[in-house]
Structures are given as structure tokens and as C-alpha cells.
Amino acid sequence: MANIQSKRKIIIVDDHTLFRNGLRILLNNMENYRVIAEAANGKQFLDQLEKEMPDLVLLDINMPVMDGIEAATLAHEKYPELKIITLSMYGEEDYYYKMVNAGVKGFVLKNSDIKEVKNALDVVFDGGSFFSSELLQNLVNSLRSTAKSKEFHTELSEREMEILILICQGLSNQEIGDKLFISKRTVDKHRANILEKSESKNTAQLVVYAIKNRLVEL
């Protein structure tokens, strides 16, 4: 079992005390994670960052004083490498693209099983992006009803489109390489090209962009 110093540090940011308390207990019972601080709004969260830097942040969207969008934006301006996972509720799909643009790397529904929360923490800590499958489907449905198709797909090669679809399905570069019988290095190069062509800063932004522009069907 990991000692307390080696555990990955988490800050929980949510304006509901009972929710924070429950989540803190669950996270502190995990082998590799511990909660080092809590905040009830974005301003308190930014103040906490001045005291101790976490490995991961679980951040609510709708909060008083300062919401999650502004907090994530300001936090990433000062700490670009900060890894943030959004705590979301149904009906907040309109905020997802703003959160992605603010640098958020993951989205988890508040009613998710704790195993999914741990999975999100593991994936984002390792440098990936995570979308709760149920939440992602809500996002697809929401954006599908409002999005207008663009000509971005015409700029992608057939291979890049294949890789884009697999990225949106949550596969890693190694898994994509294995599936398409190409090297991980080749996938790395294609992923970089797709990000550049879509003007996406990260995988989370690319996934939302692809759905919003009807480039993939999930």
C-alpha cells in the first residue's frame, strides 16, 4: 500500500458540503489518492493553489462567487500543466465546450460509480483525457441537434479519419496502432496532424470539436 507522501494529491471544488465530504471519504480510501484540500467556489480554489499544488483537481461547474469555467481558465493561465476533471450534472452540456477550452482534461457525472471516478483520475493523471460514457452520449445528442457540419473533414486523410474515430472512442495511441497495424510513432504523428488541422489544444477539445462538427458518430 502506498504511503501518504507518495499518494497523488487531489483538491475537490464543489459548493455542496455533503457531496464534498462523501467524495473525500471515498477518495481517501483509495490506495493511490488523498484529498489535500477542499473549496466551495472557484475563488477559494485559486487561493488553495497558492498554498499547495495538487496532482489532480475535481471541479464543479456551477458555483457561487466564481464558477468552474472562470476558475479553470484562470488556473490554467497560471499553471498550464494543472490537470482538472469536471464534476458534471445532467443538463450542463452547453458548458462542456467552454470547459474544454479552459483546459479541462476530463468529465465525470456526479452520480457516477466511484470506480469510474478512479478510472478518470488514473487516465488524466497519466496524461490522457476522459469522458464518462453516459455523459459523452448526452453531449453527442445535445451537439447533434444544434451543430452545423463544417468542411474540416475534407482536410483529413482517410487514415486520419480512422484515427480520429478511435481517439473519440477513448483508445490510446498504442491501442490505435495495434488495431490499425501501424506503429505508435505513426499514430503519434497522425494525432499531432489532426490536432493542428482542427486547431485543438488537446484530446478533450478534439473530441468535442469532432462531435460538434459531426465528424464522428458515437
Summary of the structure (lengths in Angstrom):
residues: 218
radius of gyration: 17.6
end to end distance: 38.1
largest distance: 51.9
contacts: 674
relative contact order: 0.10
helix: 54%
strand: 13%
